[in-house]
Amino acid sequence: MIRTFKTHKIRFQQELSGKLWEFSPLSKDHKGEKYQVPVPSCWETYPDFVSYRGEGMYRTSFKAGGNVRLEFKGVSHTATVYLDGKEIASHYNAYSIFSAIVKNISEGEHLLEVRADNQFSEASSLHVPNDYMSYGGVSRPVALETVSDVYIRWVHFTPIEDNGWKGRIEVCLANISTEEHVVSISSVLDNVNCNFPETTVSANSLVTITEIFAFPDAKAWMPETPNLYLLNTVLSENNEPLDDMIERVGFRVIEIKGKKIFINRKQLRIKGFCRHEDHPNFGCSLPYEAIAYDLQLVQNLGGNSIRTSHYPNDEIFLDLCDEMGILVWEENHARGLTEEQMRNPNFQKQCEDVIAEMIPAHYNHPSIYIWGILNECASETEYGRECYAKQYAQIKELDTSRPRSSASCKFKTDLCFGYPEVVSYNIYPRWYHDTPVADYLSDLYNWVQEKTEGAGKPFLITEIGAAALYGYRTPAHDKWSEEYQAQALKEQITAVLKQPGCSGIYIWQFCDIRVSKEWFGSRPRTMNNKGIVDEYRRRKLSYDTVKRLFSSVSDYVEE
Ligand code: ADA
């Protein structure tokens, strides 16, 4: 599965994942070994590679000809791609989409090879030993397409509420030939025909056309009524349809007014979970059914949002959140980087690339209501502030329709609250320190209001929680017991939901996850055990505590 809906009818598209590929570990310890493995997958889920950190070559073949476009939804975490033995692409980062076009290849069978590398190195500023696992493999779907010389690169839809529903449709066209092309573009959404003026695309260039159209009969996308519409755009030349792009959109507008976050004019109360893409059977390559199961648990718990900690998520996850009405905080890839790590010469470019790939690819998902950056990075330093400022500015250039934020752990030293629309904090009273939650939270909230440029802005708690080892039960209610976690979460959730001016909470975290054994944290089981469910999604005592508290308040704040 590439997406949960077909994105092309005219353009030829074939999924190259969803079947077995050949895998060869490129390591002296596995010399000459070859395996048949499913793609997408992580090699840590192959019987003899549970802790393999190195390189692996994946091979498959396909039949095609003409202008071939290969799209990789994610290769973990550094990829080099070869077609018929010739390098055609390389990409850093497991969590963002990249593609390659090879023009005018001969009709017939072709060899596709993908070298994946999950090693840490000085060249890698974002994938570093961390409190999550950096898996290896072709970890997300792969699509093969053939495109005409002039084709649709992307289509973006921005809902507008203006005496009824309108929408701005932007279409980016690419001409990969040496001749100029004059094309016509027409879209259909909810039976409304949206025609663009004839467009000339010069040789070897890109052009973006934009129009606003009215959709008087459209129904709003809301968590409780996630109405979705297909936006079907066709490119024709001389009245011959050459290409198409089918996107799926929802009519919802996110607004910030004072300290409040609104969706279609209703004030949101966020009841969320931070979730890593992690599972003992799948690594970070969770299939559709496993993702859907997680989302069903989130809704069963009374949750209405997921924070994609700490990287852009798979499109199948976002498609399901669109369909199930689950709000998403999506963030670029970074966790807990120090100023020294942020001074890695590759850091700024590698962050910029993730943002530049994440936002255009995920722009149309109505479930995403906010963009996040740089989880717990050095926002208390002057250099860090410059980096945050650049990344917030980059997001604003790519998307003015959504607020921005960053989850900070810099208690009373954060310098960066002047840039984002929403102020967010990760706090762990009752776990890393035994301060009463309400006192700690109100002291922090008041400091933000009195001493920072975050005053008067919406305020979110983006992490709070405690660990519990599944099955460790004790009447002593000691730390690491399920009883302790349930008690801590009860105090934490109650305090956050009561905090005036606070728009909601993300519990850390949905499920227990594997962490890089190279990380200094030395977590029990080499796992982060703060899940409400364990890694197999077995419920801990805190599950019912969270469910009771989240279900006791609505998704919206009554005025
Ligand atoms: C931080 C971090 C999370 C996780 C958490 C914890 O807030 O953002 O990724 O490491 O701490 O479990 O301590």
Residues whose N, C-alpha, C, O or C-beta is under 5 A from the ligand:
A	BS01	ADA	D131 E376 N426 E463
